[in-house]
Structure formats: structure tokens, C-alpha cells
């Protein structure tokens, strides 16, 4: 397992981490690991669902209603003639 050192952590943040860890009956180190895991998992989940992220961005503004274009049935594929496939030109 890898280790990291966090330098220049202000006293207020350290005290809040200590209290949070105590409430959850964890060490400060374990609580910091849990916080990092949760934050990174949250980021990954948000990136995977672009539609939800866009909806969340516009929801406070009342949302956005988009008119969807009409959909048509899929056309049958074109069939190339034998002469066209050989490159013959007449």
C-alpha cells in the first residue's frame, strides 16, 4: 500500500477530522482514507452519467425543455451493382 503525507493542514481542519473520526469510531487516518474514497467515487459516478450532470446543472434554473426532431424509420441499405463494385465504368 502507498502512503502520503499531508503538509500544511490547518488546525481547524485537523480538529474537524479528529472529531469526525471519533464520532465514527475510526482513527483519523482511517477517516481520511474513507473521505478520499468517497470523494473519488463521487467524481467517477458523476463523470459516467453526462445526462444527469447536465440536468443537475440546469435544474436550479428551472430546467430546459428541448424539442426533439421527428424520427423516421431506418431506410433500407443501398445495394451496389456488380459492375460498380469491380470499378468498371461504362
Buried (B, 14 or more C-beta within 10 A) or exposed (E): EEEEEEEEEEEEEEEEBEEBBEEEEBEBEEBBEBEEEEEEEEEEEEEEEEEEEEEEEEEEEEEEEEEEEEEEEEEEEEEEEEEEEEEEEE
